[in-house]
Amino acid sequence: MRARALRARGSDIRSVARALSLPYTTVWHWCVDRPEPRMTGTAARCFRCSPDVGYPTDPAAYSYLLGLYLGDGHLVTTDRVPVLRIYCADAWADLVDLCDAAMKAVLANKVQRIRKKGCVAVQSTGTHWPCLLPQHGPGKKHERSIVLCDWQRRILTAHPGYFLRGLFHSDGCRVSNRVTVRGKAYVYPRYMFVNESADIMGLCQWALDLLGVAWRMNRRNSLSVARREAVTTLDRHVGPKS
């Protein structure tokens, strides 16, 4: 509202009323008697809805959480309150803590851990999760388009390593590759990322390019990072899951 905007810039009630050709009592009622209601709860933390925020307070945590969501996450919007769930395999105990911390850093006031067969579902209810994860939608991710919003692209461009960390912690791994050349065995580390969505695979490739990490597609749905310097770079940004 223009009246409140003028008041916020320091104009008094009489000056605002004169500028807008409105009665003094009307402007006073808008700006003093009925002030703008304050956001509370997760609404106050949603940087897409709160004019006082505008940008994630922890963009690295948001980048990491988005990577986890695109890999093993699911946003349920059919319930009374949206529920974000990210499934973390039991084999990676620290991953549950990392996911929990990222949710709390981005939006959640409370996070639950639900035991499943072979994994833990880390989940948080929040009205504003759909604001921060606009890639949600019906059906499987690889059966629909996954495209970043401009504001997401700006965040990830500044924090590609954290985004890759989320992707590799969900749908990737660091393995020891064994090859035999002229009868001699060699062992070297490499990273693998597997995802059925061509769009999500493209985002992984884009983030790797931002870091100057060489990669190649060894299968239609599988990406490999094997060059020594490339693996060293990913070790700095991604590292093991536990």
Phi, psi and chi 1 to 4 in degrees:
 res  aa     phi    psi   chi1   chi2   chi3   chi4
   1 MET       -  135.4  177.0 -179.6  -74.0      -
   2 ARG   -63.1  -38.8  -69.6 -178.0   60.7 -164.1
   3 ALA   -60.2  -45.8      -      -      -      -
   4 ARG   -69.9  -32.9  -72.9  174.9 -178.6  158.0
   5 ALA   -64.7  -41.9      -      -      -      -
   6 LEU   -65.6  -39.7  -69.4  171.0      -      -
   7 ARG   -63.2  -39.4  -80.9  -74.9  -70.1  160.2
   8 ALA   -64.6  -26.7      -      -      -      -
   9 ARG   -86.1    1.6  -71.2 -161.7  -70.8  -91.5
  10 GLY   108.5   -1.6      -      -      -      -
  11 SER   -72.9  144.2  -61.0      -      -      -
  12 ASP   -82.5  171.8   57.8   29.6      -      -
  13 ILE   -59.2  -43.6  -59.8  -65.3      -      -
  14 ARG   -64.1  -40.4 -166.4  171.6  -58.4  -80.2
  15 SER   -66.4  -39.6  -61.5      -      -      -
  16 VAL   -64.6  -44.7  174.1      -      -      -
  17 ALA   -60.5  -41.3      -      -      -      -
  18 ARG   -68.0  -40.8 -174.3  164.6   47.3 -112.4
  19 ALA   -65.7  -32.8      -      -      -      -
  20 LEU  -101.5    1.4  -59.8  179.3      -      -
  21 SER    56.7   47.3  -60.9      -      -      -
  22 LEU  -122.3  155.2  -67.5  171.2      -      -
  23 PRO   -63.3  145.1  -21.8   33.1      -      -
  24 TYR   -56.6  -44.6  176.7   91.2      -      -
  25 THR   -64.5  -32.1   53.4      -      -      -
  26 THR   -66.4  -47.9  -61.9      -      -      -
  27 VAL   -63.8  -40.4  176.1      -      -      -
  28 TRP   -61.0  -40.5 -177.4   88.4      -      -
  29 HIS   -64.1  -41.7  178.9   68.4      -      -
  30 TRP   -67.1  -44.0  -74.2  -12.0      -      -
  31 CYS   -96.3  -23.9  -62.2      -      -      -
  32 VAL  -116.6  -52.9  178.6      -      -      -
  33 ASP   -69.0  -33.3 -171.4   38.6      -      -
  34 ARG  -130.9   75.8  -63.6  177.4   62.3 -174.0
  35 PRO   -65.1  160.8   26.2  -34.7      -      -
  36 GLU   -58.0  125.9 -171.3   74.6   34.4      -
  37 PRO   -62.3  143.0   22.4  -32.3      -      -
  38 ARG   -84.7  139.4  -67.5  179.7   59.7   84.4
  39 MET   -74.5  144.1  -70.1 -176.3  176.0      -
  40 THR  -130.8  169.0   58.8      -      -      -
  41 GLY    63.1 -146.1      -      -      -      -
  42 THR   -68.4  -22.8   57.7      -      -      -
  43 ALA   -60.1  -37.9      -      -      -      -
  44 ALA   -69.2  -22.3      -      -      -      -
  45 ARG   -95.9  -10.0  -59.8 -170.2   64.7 -162.4
  46 CYS   -76.0  108.0  177.3      -      -      -
  47 PHE   -71.4  -10.4   61.0   88.0      -      -
  48 ARG   -85.9  -18.6  -64.6  -63.0  -60.7  158.5
  49 CYS  -113.0  -29.6  -64.5      -      -      -
  50 SER   -88.5  119.6  174.8      -      -      -
  51 PRO   -66.1  -17.0   24.3  -33.4      -      -
  52 ASP   -81.8  -11.7  -62.6  -29.4      -      -
  53 VAL  -106.6  -72.7 -178.0      -      -      -
  54 GLY    77.6  -22.9      -      -      -      -
  55 TYR  -150.4  144.3 -167.4   79.2      -      -
  56 PRO   -58.2  136.1   19.2  -31.8      -      -
  57 THR   -66.6  -25.1   54.0      -      -      -
  58 ASP  -131.6   81.1 -168.1  -23.2      -      -
  59 PRO   -62.6  -29.1   21.9  -33.0      -      -
  60 ALA   -65.5  -42.8      -      -      -      -
  61 ALA   -64.5  -38.9      -      -      -      -
  62 TYR   -64.0  -43.2  176.0   79.8      -      -
  63 SER   -60.8  -43.1  -59.0      -      -      -
  64 TYR   -64.8  -45.0  177.5   62.5      -      -
  65 LEU   -64.7  -39.0 -175.3   63.9      -      -
  66 LEU   -63.0  -40.0  179.9   59.5      -      -
  67 GLY   -62.4  -42.8      -      -      -      -
  68 LEU   -62.3  -42.9  -70.9  177.8      -      -
  69 TYR   -63.4  -44.5  163.0   73.0      -      -
  70 LEU   -65.6  -26.5  -68.6  178.5      -      -
  71 GLY   -83.5  -66.0      -      -      -      -
  72 ASP  -125.0   26.5  -74.2  -31.1      -      -
  73 GLY  -105.5  163.1      -      -      -      -
  74 HIS  -151.0  130.3  178.7   51.2      -      -
  75 LEU  -110.9  113.5 -179.4   57.8      -      -
  76 VAL   -90.8  118.0  179.9      -      -      -
  77 THR  -112.8    3.9   56.6      -      -      -
  78 THR   -86.1  -17.3   53.7      -      -      -
  79 ASP   -75.9  170.9  -66.9  -12.5      -      -
  80 ARG   -58.1  -39.5 -175.7  174.3   60.4   85.6
  81 VAL  -123.8  131.6 -180.0      -      -      -
  82 PRO   -55.5  144.7  -26.6   35.6      -      -
  83 VAL  -125.8  122.6 -178.8      -      -      -
  84 LEU   -94.9  124.4  172.1   62.9      -      -
  85 ARG  -123.8  133.8  -68.3 -167.3 -176.0   97.5
  86 ILE  -127.9  127.5  -65.2  177.4      -      -
  87 TYR   -95.1  123.0  -62.9   90.9      -      -
  88 CYS  -116.1  123.8  -57.5      -      -      -
  89 ALA   -64.9  144.6      -      -      -      -
  90 ASP   -60.3  -26.6  -75.1  -15.9      -      -
  91 ALA   -65.3  -18.0      -      -      -      -
  92 TRP  -119.9   80.8  -49.3  105.8      -      -
  93 ALA   -59.4  -42.9      -      -      -      -
  94 ASP   -67.2  -22.2  -72.3   -7.6      -      -
  95 LEU   -61.3  -35.8 -178.2   56.0      -      -
  96 VAL   -61.9  -45.0  173.8      -      -      -
  97 ASP   -65.2  -40.8  -67.8  -26.1      -      -
  98 LEU   -64.0  -42.3  -68.2  170.5      -      -
  99 CYS   -65.3  -45.6 -179.2      -      -      -
 100 ASP   -56.1  -48.4 -175.7  -53.2      -      -
 101 ALA   -64.3  -38.7      -      -      -      -
 102 ALA   -65.8  -43.2      -      -      -      -
 103 MET   -59.0  -44.0  -75.7 -172.9  178.7      -
 104 LYS   -68.3  -36.0  -70.7  176.2  179.5  175.7
 105 ALA   -68.6  -30.6      -      -      -      -
 106 VAL   -88.0  -48.5  173.1      -      -      -
 107 LEU  -153.3  -39.4 -175.9   70.7      -      -
 108 ALA   -67.1  138.3      -      -      -      -
 109 ASN   -88.5  -28.4  -70.3  -36.4      -      -
 110 LYS  -143.4  140.2 -177.6  179.1  179.6 -179.3
 111 VAL  -126.4  136.7  173.9      -      -      -
 112 GLN  -108.7  151.6  -63.9  175.2  -62.4      -
 113 ARG  -121.2  113.0  -56.6 -178.3 -177.8 -166.7
 114 ILE  -106.7  119.9  -49.3  -61.8      -      -
 115 ARG   -72.1  127.4  169.7   64.6   57.6 -178.0
 116 LYS  -123.3  171.5  -57.0  -76.1 -175.3  178.6
 117 LYS   -69.5  112.4 -175.2  176.9 -179.5  179.6
 118 GLY    81.8    0.2      -      -      -      -
 119 CYS  -158.9  174.3   69.6      -      -      -
 120 VAL  -123.9  129.2  174.5      -      -      -
 121 ALA   -90.5  110.9      -      -      -      -
 122 VAL   -90.2  120.7 -178.1      -      -      -
 123 GLN  -138.2  155.2   68.1  177.0   40.6      -
 124 SER  -147.1  133.4  164.9      -      -      -
 125 THR   -91.4  142.5   58.3      -      -      -
 126 GLY  -175.3  128.5      -      -      -      -
 127 THR   -59.1  -29.3  -56.5      -      -      -
 128 HIS   -99.7    7.0  -69.7  -97.3      -      -
 129 TRP   -58.9  -40.5  -81.4  122.1      -      -
 130 PRO   -61.2  -27.5  -25.8   36.1      -      -
 131 CYS   -64.4  -36.8  -55.1      -      -      -
 132 LEU   -93.0  -15.2  -55.1 -176.9      -      -
 133 LEU  -127.6   68.7  -60.6  170.3      -      -
 134 PRO   -68.5   -4.4   25.0  -34.8      -      -
 135 GLN   -79.6   -2.4  -74.2   69.9   36.3      -
 136 HIS   -69.5  157.6   73.5   90.2      -      -
 137 GLY   173.6  172.8      -      -      -      -
 138 PRO   -70.7  148.7   26.9  -34.5      -      -
 139 GLY    85.0  179.2      -      -      -      -
 140 LYS   -77.3  150.7  -60.9  176.3 -179.3  178.5
 141 LYS   -61.8  -36.8  -64.3 -170.8 -171.1   80.1
 142 HIS   -76.2   -5.2   69.4  -86.2      -      -
 143 GLU  -101.8    3.5  -64.8  175.1  -13.2      -
 144 ARG  -140.4  167.4   51.6 -171.8  168.7   86.6
 145 SER   -74.8  135.1  177.9      -      -      -
 146 ILE  -120.0  105.7  -58.2  -67.3      -      -
 147 VAL  -129.9  134.9  180.0      -      -      -
 148 LEU   -74.4  144.2  -65.8  179.3      -      -
 149 CYS   -75.5  161.2  -62.9      -      -      -
 150 ASP   -59.0  -41.0  -70.7  -18.4      -      -
 151 TRP   -68.4  -32.4   58.1  -92.6      -      -
 152 GLN   -68.8  -41.1  -71.0  178.5  -58.2      -
 153 ARG   -62.0  -37.2 -169.2  168.7  -71.5  -87.3
 154 ARG   -65.6  -40.6  -72.2 -166.4  -66.5  -89.4
 155 ILE   -65.4  -47.0  -65.9  171.6      -      -
 156 LEU   -69.7  -31.4  -60.6 -171.0      -      -
 157 THR   -61.6  -33.8  -61.9      -      -      -
 158 ALA   -81.9  -19.4      -      -      -      -
 159 HIS  -137.6   55.2  -58.3  -83.4      -      -
 160 PRO   -65.9  -30.8   25.9  -35.3      -      -
 161 GLY   -64.0  -40.3      -      -      -      -
 162 TYR   -70.1  -35.5  -73.8   94.6      -      -
 163 PHE   -63.9  -45.2  177.9   57.5      -      -
 164 LEU   -63.3  -36.8  -73.0  169.0      -      -
 165 ARG   -59.6  -42.8 -167.6 -180.0 -164.7 -151.5
 166 GLY   -64.6  -42.7      -      -      -      -
 167 LEU   -62.6  -48.6  -70.8  177.8      -      -
 168 PHE   -71.9  -30.1  -82.1   93.1      -      -
 169 HIS   -71.3  -20.1  -82.4 -168.9      -      -
 170 SER   -98.8  -57.6   54.6      -      -      -
 171 ASP  -114.9   21.6  -81.8  -15.4      -      -
 172 GLY  -130.7 -179.0      -      -      -      -
 173 CYS  -162.5  163.2   60.3      -      -      -
 174 ARG  -116.2  120.3 -173.3 -175.4 -169.8  -84.5
 175 VAL  -125.8  164.9  -61.5      -      -      -
 176 SER   -99.9  116.5  -65.6      -      -      -
 177 ASN   -92.5  133.0 -159.4   47.6      -      -
 178 ARG  -115.7  127.0  -69.0  173.2  170.5   80.3
 179 VAL  -133.6  155.7  -64.0      -      -      -
 180 THR  -122.3  122.3  -58.4      -      -      -
 181 VAL  -122.7  120.2  179.5      -      -      -
 182 ARG    51.4   41.0  -62.2 -171.5 -176.6   93.5
 183 GLY    82.6   -2.3      -      -      -      -
 184 LYS  -106.8  131.7 -174.2  175.5 -178.1  179.7
 185 ALA   -87.3  136.5      -      -      -      -
 186 TYR  -125.7  140.9  -64.5   88.8      -      -
 187 VAL  -124.7  127.8  179.8      -      -      -
 188 TYR  -143.0  149.2   64.5   92.2      -      -
 189 PRO   -81.3  151.6   30.6  -34.8      -      -
 190 ARG  -154.2  156.3   71.4  169.3  174.7  170.8
 191 TYR  -101.6  142.7  -78.4   88.4      -      -
 192 MET  -125.8  138.8  -57.6  -68.7  -62.9      -
 193 PHE  -130.7  125.6  177.8   72.1      -      -
 194 VAL  -124.3  126.7  179.4      -      -      -
 195 ASN  -156.2  138.2 -163.6  -71.3      -      -
 196 GLU   -78.0  -17.3  -69.5  -65.5  -30.8      -
 197 SER   -84.0  120.5  168.3      -      -      -
 198 ALA   -64.7  -31.9      -      -      -      -
 199 ASP   -68.9  -45.3  -71.8  -19.0      -      -
 200 ILE   -66.3  -38.3  -65.7  175.2      -      -
 201 MET   -61.3  -39.4 -176.1   63.6   72.3      -
 202 GLY   -64.5  -35.9      -      -      -      -
 203 LEU   -67.6  -37.6  -69.1  175.3      -      -
 204 CYS   -62.5  -45.7 -178.8      -      -      -
 205 GLN   -61.4  -42.1  -64.4  166.4   -6.5      -
 206 TRP   -61.2  -45.5  166.3   70.7      -      -
 207 ALA   -66.3  -39.0      -      -      -      -
 208 LEU   -62.3  -40.7  -71.2  170.0      -      -
 209 ASP   -62.7  -37.0  -71.4  -18.2      -      -
 210 LEU   -61.2  -32.8  -72.2  177.2      -      -
 211 LEU   -90.3   -3.1  -69.0  179.3      -      -
 212 GLY    72.0   29.6      -      -      -      -
 213 VAL   -94.2  122.5  172.9      -      -      -
 214 ALA   -72.5  139.0      -      -      -      -
 215 TRP  -144.3  165.7   54.7  -91.2      -      -
 216 ARG  -150.9  154.4   69.6  179.5 -177.6   86.3
 217 MET   -90.8  113.8  -61.4  -64.1  -64.3      -
 218 ASN   -91.4  -15.5   58.5  -35.7      -      -
 219 ARG  -147.5  173.5  -65.9 -163.5  -53.7  -86.7
 220 ARG   -57.3  -37.8  172.9 -167.1   57.7   81.0
 221 ASN  -115.4   18.0   62.8  -16.9      -      -
 222 SER  -134.8  129.3  177.2      -      -      -
 223 LEU  -113.7  141.8  177.9  148.3      -      -
 224 SER  -125.4  137.3  169.5      -      -      -
 225 VAL  -120.7  110.9  173.6      -      -      -
 226 ALA  -127.7  -19.9      -      -      -      -
 227 ARG   -63.8  143.0  -68.1 -174.7 -178.3  178.1
 228 ARG   -55.6  -48.8 -179.0  179.6  -59.9  175.1
 229 GLU   -67.8  -31.8   62.1  -84.6   13.1      -
 230 ALA   -69.2  -42.3      -      -      -      -
 231 VAL   -63.7  -39.8  169.9      -      -      -
 232 THR   -61.3  -41.1  -60.9      -      -      -
 233 THR   -63.9  -45.5  -61.1      -      -      -
 234 LEU   -66.1  -32.0  -82.7 -169.0      -      -
 235 ASP   -59.4  -36.0  -80.1  -16.2      -      -
 236 ARG   -69.4  -37.3  -66.3 -161.5  -56.9  -91.4
 237 HIS   -95.3  -33.0  -68.7  -80.2      -      -
 238 VAL  -105.9  -66.2  177.8      -      -      -
 239 GLY    71.3  177.7      -      -      -      -
 240 PRO   -70.0  161.5   26.9  -35.4      -      -
 241 LYS   -74.8  -23.0  -68.9 -179.0 -179.3  178.1
 242 SER  -134.0      -   61.4      -      -      -
